[in-house]
Structures are given as C-alpha cells and as structure tokens.
C-alpha cells in the first residue's frame, strides 16, 4: 500500500542472496532467504527466472539415422574431441552409437560398428575418451572403440576389458567391473605409440599388474584435481554406493610392489556415489549423489571427526526426497557457469530409458567479488524438460551445457542451457518461463502475537515483454494456500518479430522497464475448518507464481495486530482426569489440492 496506516506492522525481504532452504520451516529463514523456488535464480541478490533453454535443430545423414536416434532407448552419453580438436557429443541409443557434430550444425551420424551393435536393452552405457580413442561400454558387450574414423570392437586378449565406469588420468586407462578395477598400459610406451593407451598387456601379476578390489560394486570413477602435479591429476577416486576409495600409485608399475604406503585407502566412509555420471569435480572437491543427498568429499572428510556424515543438500530436500533410489544409476550432473546442476526425480520409461523431471542447482557465484565473499547458495529446482542427461562440452574454448531430453512424443532431442537468455526457445519464438517463489513466513517482529494480513507490495524492474504474477498466502505454515491476486504487465522489448515479420532487416531491442511498488490488495476472508480465517495467524508466508521475465527486488507484507487470548482457543479443550481409550467422531477435515511445482514444460 502507498500510505502508512496507524497500528499496522510490516515485514519483508530487501534481497535474496541467501538462496533457498526447504530443509527448515519457513518461519526460521533469514531475511535474505526464501523457502523454495522453481526456475528461479538469486544471482546478484534479486530474484529472476533461470537462464533460458534453447532447442537445437539436429541434422541427420539419412532418415534411418533420424528414426534410430529419436525413437530408441537412451542408454548414455559422453563427449569426444577428434585429433583436430573438433568437439562432439556422443550417445548410445538402443545399442547404436551416434556422434553429434556441434560445429557442423549438429550433424548426427551413426558411428556404430557395422553389423555388431551393443545390447539394445542394456539399462546403461558409459563413455570415456583416452587420447584419440573413444571407449563405450554397456557392461555386457566387448567395448566399443572409435578413433575418429574407424569403429571396432576391443581385442579381448590385449585391449580394454568388458566393464562399466571408466576413467583416464596419469597416462593410464582404468576400467571397473563389479568390485574390481583394472589399469591399462602406460600411454606412449610401446611401439604402437599413443595407441598403447587402450592396451592391457601389463595387467597380470608377472608384470606387477592384476586387478584391485574394493568392498561393494563400483558405481563410478574419476580423477580428482591436484594443483601440485604436472597434469593436474590427483588420486584415482573409486566409488561404491557406501564408500569412496583413493588409489595413489607411481606411474612406473614395477615399483608398486615395493611401496611402503598403501596404494589404496579410504577417502570417505559410509556414503559413496550412486552412479558414475553424477560425479562432478568442483575445483579441488568432488560432488556426487549419495543415498542421502548431494555429498561433498571435502566437507565429509572435514566432518569425519564429528558424529555423522551430512549432505550439503539439506536446503533442497524438497526436490530430492522423492527420488527413487533404484533409478539413481541414471543420475547426471555438471558444473557450468559457476553452478553445479544435478538431475532429480527419475522416471522410468520402459521403451526410452530413465528421464528426470528437473535439476537442483547450487550457485557458487551469488554476489561474491574481490571485496565481498558470500557463500554458495541453492537456487531450488529448474524444470521444463524431461531430462535424460546433462553434459558440458568445450566449443571454441567456451564451455557449453547440453541436455538430452524426451519430448511429449517420446522422441530424443538436444537442448542447450544458455547463460543469459531471458526466454526458452522450442525451435520457434520466445517461450515465457514459468517460475515460482515461496518466501519466508513473516512474524512481523512479534512471533508471540497474532496478526491479520492487510496488504503487500512488490518491487520489479527489467520487465520484458508480457509478464504475469499470481500471488497466494498461508498462515502458520498451514497445508493450503489461499489465492490472493493476479497482476499483468506488457512492455515492448523488440521491433522485429521473427515469425510475423521475417523480412525485417534491422531488429531493435528495448530495455526492460521498472514497475515499483505493485500492490497486493487486501486478501479475501476465507474460513478455516477450525473456525478462524486464513489471513490471520502468528506468521504469514507468501508464494508468487510468475510467467515471463522480470527481476524482483523486494517484497513487503503489511499486517495489523489482532487481540490475543490468555489461554488461546479453548474450543474442545477440557481437563483430563482419566485416559480416554476411544477416539472422538466427527473430526473436522481439511482438503486442498497440492500445487504442482513441475507442471511447466517448454
């Protein structure tokens, strides 16, 4: 409201750099936090929609390749850089291996071994590049090898063995199978040159080789980062669902038997990674999906002297708590644009693989700078696609983030997560992003006193195109939201519409506009089953649902004190002298529809 009324009290947020925290009641949040968010970013301290996702139009060498790629069962994806440094995405679909040449206008070609496909119904596939060689595994078929021009199978006697998760570092190629992992020959030490990287001729006890074993099935492997080495590679980290092991051995295999320190040791106890593609190296740390949430190897080791291993994802428990554990093998994660992104809510489609309803996002950037450092904050869940795999690729020295996804017809598509786009694009015009924010439950400085919600105000800038906002509220963290108001605005942001005016040669873009102190009116009087009104309570929480691009700078709710009672509500209260073995009939009921956080699709 635009005027100050005697007897009113106000509470609100002036910034939001604290991110979201759904792990605690909304009434306990800080003044720069919100309870939950969908498709929202707090980077810079204010609220706005996440960066847009753009559908990439794929070209196919022929109709057969198109059909096989789009309609098959997605098994896994990876990256491949050829000897000229050209970047490619690779994917296994129903046993076929496809290459997506990003710099060739997304040309898709089938690079499978002719007449010798991988298992079409294998639930998962793994990819790893070592020098010029791409290796693909499904855990059943002999490994697939590709050197940029020729596809073939691995020689079972001298080359990469059948397995699952793989890693390459310190000149050796590593393959895991069940609870064992094997190291290949050192690169460039044989007459075959760099091709020795796919050879496993030293892997016997006479050559100081043999397999290393851990307790439990290996779910993932990667090399940690180490600034104090010439290649930047640290220990080989081997994960099971229960533990993380560190393997540290000299490059020279013949010295391993004489070492005075353990080659393999525990790096983390109790909780390991649930899969391979969900592991991300974040500077000197390792993030991964465990049984209880997102774990940090660095934080877990720091907390080892304490009484428990805590995930770093308690703030986004609302997005993780419904994950189906036996589908987490399909989880994937990526670090992109100073963010960590991980898939959530896996859904199984028998004919097309496991897809995910969204991503949880941790922002490392927020408002930090050389003069001010603010810790990372969770930004909630990002939705819009049925995500199969998220993956990063370096194109012309720039990191880019791609998403394999299923459309509504269950066809595989390729999307790209941008850094700054204000809209999603599904191959046509701009699509306004739907985003949601649930705020702090305000006590207005008087947590022990009841109050009645009177009104609210919201401040916006950067309003671009058509936007709308639907507001809701609830008191005392009740289960149901009460509809409050709806606001719309429209600002011109471009002159040349690519659909309606294809001949326009000089497109113009306009600046976003300011809309200060947009009023949230006096809320309706809606009764509750216990006889009170929904706009009255000890604390009041807001929920705003947006469609379109704007930046929300602050919010203020205004309330008025209500009379308090010495004993509170005395209805149905009586002194108890004997235990009542029965249960009263006619209890009041409360029913309302749960709001769908994941309804938005591009």
N, C-alpha and C positions, 0 to 999 in steps of 0.2 A: 504494500500500500504506500501511497505517496505522502501520507501525513502521519504524524506521531499521535497516537491516542493515549490519553492518560490511563494508567493502570495496565497497559499492555507490556509484555516482555518479549524479547526476540532472541533468536539463536540462529547460527548458520555456519557456512564454510566460506573462507576467503581464498582458499587454494586447496589443491588435491594431490600434491606431490607424494603424499604418503601411500598412494595406491589403494588397493582393496584389501580387506581382511574379512573373509567369511568364516574364519575359524573361531571368532568370539562374537558375543551378542552385539548388535549394532549400537546399543546404548553405551558400550565400553570403548568405542572407537575414539581415536584422536580427532582433533579439529581439522586435520588435513587429510583425512581418510574417508573412504566410502565402504559400504558393506559388500557390494557386489557390482559387477559391470559386465556387459556383453558388448562386444565390438567397440570398445572404448579404449582410448589411450589417455594417460595423465602426463605424458612427456611435456615438460615445460611448466608444469604446475596447474594447468587448467584442463578441463575435460573436452574431448572432441572425438569424432569417430576414428576408428583404426584406419591405417592406410588401405587404399583400395586394392582389390584383387582383379587381375585382368586375364581374360581367357585368351590363350594363344591359338591361332589357327594353324593346324597341322597340315602339312602336305605329305602325300603318300606316293610311293613309287608306282603303285597299282592298286586296283580295287580289292584284290585279295589281301594285300597287306593292311589296307584300311579295315576290312572286316575282321581279320585276325587280331588286330591290335585293339579295336574299340569294343569288341563283344566278348573277349576272352576273360579268363580268370586271372586277375592281377596277383602276382606272386612276390614281386620285389623290384627294387630299382637301385641304380647307382650312377656313378659318373665315370667318364672316360675321356682322357686327353690324348689325342694321337701324337705322333712324333713331331708334327708341325705345331703342336700346342693348341690345335682346334678343340674347343670344348663340346662335349656331347653328353646327353643324358642317355642312359640305357635302362631297359626294363625287361623283365621276363613275364610274359602273358601266356598262360596255357602251354607252357613248355617252350615257347618261342622267345628268342632274344631279339629285341628291337633297339635300334640306335636312332636317337632324335638329335639331328644336327642343328643346334641352336643358331649358329651363324649362317646356316643355309636355309633361312626362312622356315625353320622347324621341319626339315625334310625327315620323314620317318622311313627307315628301311629295315627289312628283315635280315638279320645277320646270323641266323641260326645255322647250325651245322646241317648241311643238306641231307635229308633223309635220316637224321639222327637227332630228334628233338629231346628235350628234357621231359621229365614227368609232367603231363598236363594238369594233374590233380594234386601235385605236391603243395602243401599248405604254405610253404615259404621258400624264398630264394635269397641268396646272399651274393654280393658283388664286391670285388676288391681289385684295384689296379696295382701292379708292381712293374715299374719301368714302363715298357711299351705294351705289356701284357695285361689284358682284362681277363679275370677269372670269375666264373659264375658257378655257384653250387646250389643244388636243391637237396643235398643230404642223401640222395639215392643214386643218381646217375653219375658216371665219371665226369669230372669237372670240365666245364666248357672253357676253351681258350680262344682269345681273339687278339691279334696283333695290329689291327688297323686295316688289314686287307684279307687275312685268311682266318676262318673259323675252323676249329678242330677240337677233338677230344684229347684229354691228357693221357699220356702213356702211363698205365697203372703200375709199371715196374720202376720207372725212373723219374716221374714227374709228379705234379700236385696230386695228393691222395683225395679220395672222397671225404667230404666233411660238411661243415656248416659255416659258422663265423670264421672270418679271416682277418689278418692284419699284416701290414708291411712296414718295416722300420729297421734301422740299423743294418740295412743290406740283406735282411733275411725275410722270407715269406713264411707266415705262420698259418696253420690250419687247425681248427678244433673239430673233434668228433667225439660225441658223448662226453666223457670226463677226461679225455686225453687231448693234448695239443702237440703238434709236430713242427719242427723248424726245418726249412729248406736249406739249400746250398747258398753260400755267400755269393752275392752278385759279382759278376765280372772276374771270377777266379778260375774259370775253366776256359777251354779253347772255344767254347760257344759264346764267350763274351757276356753281354747282359742277359742273354737267354738262360744263363745258369740260374737266374732268379726263380724259375719255375721248376728247377730240378731238385729232387730229394734223394740224391745218391749218397749223401753223408749220413742219412738218417738210420744208422744202425749202431750197435754198441761197439763194434770194432772201430768205427770212425768217431767214437766218443759221442754218438748220437742217441737215438731212441726217443720214445715219447715221454712227455711229462704228464703227471696225473694230478688231479685235484679231487676234492670230495664233492660230488654232485655233477650234473650235466652242465657243460659250459654253454652259457647263453650269449656271451659277447666278448669281444677282444678289441683292444685299441692300445696305441702307444700314447703315454702321457707326454706332456711338453716339459722340456728341460732347457733352460737358457744356457746352461754351462756345458753344452755339448756342441760339436761342430755341425750336427744335422738338426739340432733342436729336439731330438727324440729322447724321451725319458724311458722309464721301465715299460715293459710289456705288461699291461694290466689285463688279467684274465678273470672274467666274471661268471659266477653262477648265481642262481636266484637267492642264495644265502650268504655268499662271501665274495670278496674281491681279493685276488692274489696278484702280487707283483713279481715279475720274473726279470732278474738282472744278471746278465752274464756277459763276459767279454766277447768281442767279435770273433776271436780265434777259438773255435770249438775245441781244439786239442787241449786247451788249458782248463776246461771246465772241471775235469776230474780232480785237479789239484787245488781248487779254490778252498780257502779256509772259512768262507762265509756262505750262508745258504743262498743258492741261486734263486729259489722260490720261497717267498714268505707271504704271510698275511698282510694285506694292506687295509682290509676292513672286515670286521666280523658281523655276523647276524644277517645283514641285508645287502644283497648284491643287485645286479641289474636283471630285469625280467627278459630283456632281449638285446639284440645287437644294435639295431638301427636307432634305438632310443638313447644311446650313449653319445654325449657331446663333450668334446674337450673345450673348456672355457678358460683361456689363458692357462694358468698352472693348476687348474682344478678339473674335476670330472663330474658332470651331471648325468644322472640316469634315472629311469623309472624303476622303483623297487616295489615290494609288496605293499608298502605303507605310504607311498607317495614319491615325490621327486627328492632324490638324495644328492648331497654334495660330498665327494670323497674328502675334501679338505675339512669341511665342518664336522663330518663324522669322526675323523681322526682327532680333531680338536676336542670333541666331546667324549672321547673314549674313556677318560678318567671319571666321567660322570656316571649316572645311573641308567642311562638309556640312549639309544640312537633315535634322534628326532629328525624327521624330514624337514626340508626347507620350504615345503609347500602347504603348510597348515593354513595359510591365508586363502588358498584356492581349493580347500577341501570340498566346497560345494560343487566344483567341477570334476573332482577326482573320485568322490566317494561312491559313485555308481558304476565305476569301471568294472567290467567283467574280467576277473583275474586270468582265466584261461585263454583270453584273447589278447593279452598284453604282448604276446610274441610279435604282433603286427605293429606295435607302437613305433613311432619315429619322432625324432627331434632335430632341431637345427639351431644354430646361432647365426643371426642375421640382423644387420642394422642395430647393433648393440642390444639385441634382445635374444632371449632364449625362448624357443617355441616348442611345445610338445603336444602330440595328439592325445585326445581324451574320448571317452565314451565309445569304445569299439563296438561295431555292429557287424554281425556275420551274415554275409550273403553267399549262399551255397555255390552259386554259379560264378560269382565275380570277386570273391575274396572278402577280406575284412576292411570295412571303411569306418571312419571316425566322424563324430558329429561336430568336432571343433578342436581348438587349440587352447591351452593355457599359456599365458605369456608373462615372462619376467623381464622388466625393463631395467637394464644396467645404467642407462643414461640419465633419466629423470631431469633434474635441473643442476647436475654437477658441473663444475668448472674448475679453473685453476685456483680461484679464490674461495670456492664453496664446494664441499663434498657432501652429497646426500646419498644414502644407501640405495641399493636396488629396490624396486617395488613391483609387486604383482599387479597386472592390469586386468585380470579376470580372464574371461573366455572370449575367443574370436570364432565366429561362426559364418556360415554362408555356403560352405561346400561340404560334400561327402568325401572326406579326405582319405585317400589310400596311402599316400606317402608324401612327406615334406622333405626337401633336399636342397642344398645350396650348390651353386656352380659358379666358378670364376670365368667371366666372359670379358675379354679385352681389359683385363686387370681390374675388373669391377665385380664384386660379389653380388650374385643374384639368387633369389629364392623361388623355387618352383614347387608346385603341388600337383601330383597326380590325383585326379578326383573322378568320381562317378556322377554322371548327370541323371536326370529323372528317368531317362530311358535305359539306365544301367550301362551306358557307354563310357569308356575311359576317355578322359580329356586331360589337357595340360593347362594349368593356370600359373600365373606369376603373382607373387606378393610384392607390391611396389613399396617404395619408401615414403612417397609424398602424395600419391593420387587421392583426391577428395571423394572419388566415386568408385564403385565397382563397375566393370565393363564386361558384359557377357558376349562380346562379339559385335554388338550394335552400339546403342547410345549409352550415355551415363546411367547407372543404376544407383539410386539413392540408398545409402547404407542405413539399415535399421539398427539402432544402438540403445542400450538400456543402462541406467544407473540407479542403484539403490543406495541411499545415503545413510548418514549417521542418524540414530534415533535421539533427538534433542530433548534434554531435560530442562532447557532454558534457565540453567543455573539454580534450579530448585528441584532436585531429584526426589525430595520427600513430599512434594506438594502436587496436587492435581491441577491440570490446566486444560483450557479449551482452545483448539486451533482456530485462529481467527482469519489468517490470510498468509500469503507468501509473496516473495519477489525473486525473480531470477534475472541475471545479467548476461547478455550474449554479445559477441562480436564475431567477425568473419562469417557472417550469414551469407551463404552462397546458394543461389537457385531456390527451389521450393523446399521448405522445411516445415515440419510439424512436430508438436510436442504434446503428449498425453501425460497428465500428472495423476498420481494416486498417493494415498497416505494410509497409515495404520497407526494405532496407538498401542503402547505397552507390548510391542513385538507380537501382536496377535497374528493368527494364521491367515487372515483375509485382508486384502487391500480394498479400500474404498475409492471408487472413481471420483476424481476431483474436477479436472478441467481439461480443455483442449485448446491449443494455440497454433496458429499457422502464420507463415510469412512467405513472401516471394521476392527475390531480388534477381535482377538480370546479371548474369555472370559471363555471357559470351554473346557475340553477334552472329556467328556463323554456325548454324545447326548442321552437323554433318549429314543428317538424314533429310531434313526438309530443304536445305539449300546446298546441294552438292557442288554448285558452280561458284560458290563464294570463294574468292581468291585471297582475301585479307581478313582472316578471322581476328576478332578482338576479344580480349578477356578483361573483365572488370574486377575491381576489388570487392572483397567481402564487406558487408555493411554491419553497423552496430545497432543492436536493439537492447537498450538499457532498461532495467527495472520493469520487466514484464510481470504483470500482476498474476498471482494465483488467488482467485476470489475466495470469498467466504465459503467453506465447504458445506455440502448438504448434511442434513441431520438424519443419519441412518442409525436405527436402533440395533443393539446387540442382543443376543439371547439372554444375557444376564440383566437386561433392563437399562443399561447405560447407552450412550451414543458413541459412535466410532470416532468422532472428532475430539473426544475428551479422554484424557489419560495422564499418566505421570511422565511419559516421554512419547514423542511423536516422530515417526520416520517417514521420509518421502521416497517416492520412486518416480523417475521421469523416463518416458519412452519416446525416443526421437526417430525421425526419418529424414535424412538429409544432412548437409554439412553446416555446422556452426561450431563455435567454441563457447563453452560455458565457463564464465569467470568466477561467479559466486552465486550463493543462494542464501536467502533469509526467510525464516518462518516466524510469524508473529502469533502470539497466543495471549490469553487472558487468564489470570488466576481464577480457580474455582474453589468453592468452600470445601474445607477438609473436615473430616469427622474424627472424633476422638477414638472411636473403636472401629472405624472402617465400616464396610457394609455388613449389617447384622442379619440379612435375609438368610434363612435356612441354617442359622448358627444356634446351637444350644449347648448347654453344659452336659458333658458326658460323664455318667457315673458307672455305667455298665457297657461292656463291649457289645456292639450290635452285630450278630452273626450274619445278618441279611444285608441286602443292597436295596436302596430305595428305587421305586419305579418312577417313571415319568421324568427322567433327567432331561434337561434341555439339550438340544442338538445344535451344532454349528456346521454348516456346509457351504463351501465356496469352491470355485474352480481354481486349480493351481495354474499360475501363469507360465507359459512355455518360453523358457529362455532361448530355445534352439529352433524357433519357428522360422527364422529368416533364412531364405535361400536366394542365391543370386539368379 
